[in-house]
Amino acid sequence: NRSMVLRAAVQLGLLDALSAAAGNALTADELAEKIQATDKAEVAVSVDRILRYLASFDVVRCSTETSPDGALLRRYMPAPVCRWLTRNNGEGSLAPFTVFVVDEDHLLPWQHIAAAVTSGGPAPFERAHGLLYFEYMGKNQRLGALFDHAMAQHSVILVSKMLERFQGFDGVQQLVDVGGGDGSTLGMITSRYKHIRGINYDLPHVISQAPSLPGMCEIFV
């Protein structure tokens, strides 16, 4: 599954390493040196398989050459889409989202779809975990943190584009973001339009983890 392989590449930092290589194509051996593992040779084989697979979907670019001992050597560079899949590019990132959407807690409910159809009752997620989705995230700090980070980074991409084009905030004095998460979206808006008082409206466990931002108050339900 390409989503799972992409998730692994993000978690291992492979796309970050390729993007940080300043235009230099890297081999699997060179990338393996950046990964903490006991057997670097075995890691290099796995890294090569991961990147060769992603190259078939234009996530990375692959070139080949012949090594001094006559073996085929593959080198990898980031494809343009990697701009959105690195962790810290300052423009927002989809890397946290690629990790979040195929998390193990999301995969288990798929096993319950047929039962939910034939027997009715709870939806697949509730069957798998015993709670409704947002109830579960409120109790599962690990998944909740993944969700908050994914949404915050995704919002940076969307809101930055919106602020480039949308001019409708000039007359707004107070702005409420319902389900505003960690306040990233409001923070971007109020930092540009400093006259706006932002209200971040979300669940208590979300607000408790949200940073304090100038010009914003936090209200939970």
Sequence and secondary structure as in RCSB ss.txt:
>XXXX:A:sequence
NRSMVLRAAVQLGLLDALSAAAGNALTADELAEKIQATDKAEVAVSVDRILRYLASFDVVRCSTETSPDGALLRR
YMPAPVCRWLTRNNGEGSLAPFTVFVVDEDHLLPWQHIAAAVTSGGPAPFERAHGLLYFEYMGKNQRLGALFDHA
MAQHSVILVSKMLERFQGFDGVQQLVDVGGGDGSTLGMITSRYKHIRGINYDLPHVISQAPSLPGMCEIFV
>XXXX:A:secstr
 HHHHHHHHHHTTHHHHHHTTTT  EEHHHHHTTS  S HHHHHHHHHHHHHHHHTTTSEEEEEEE TTS EEEE
EEE GGGGGTSS  SS  SHHHHHHHT HHHHGGGGGHHHHHHH SS HHHHHHSS HHHHHHH HHHHHHHHHH
HHHHHHHHHHHHHHH  TTTT SEEEEET TTSHHHHHHHHHSTT EEEEEE HHHHTTS   TTEEEEE 
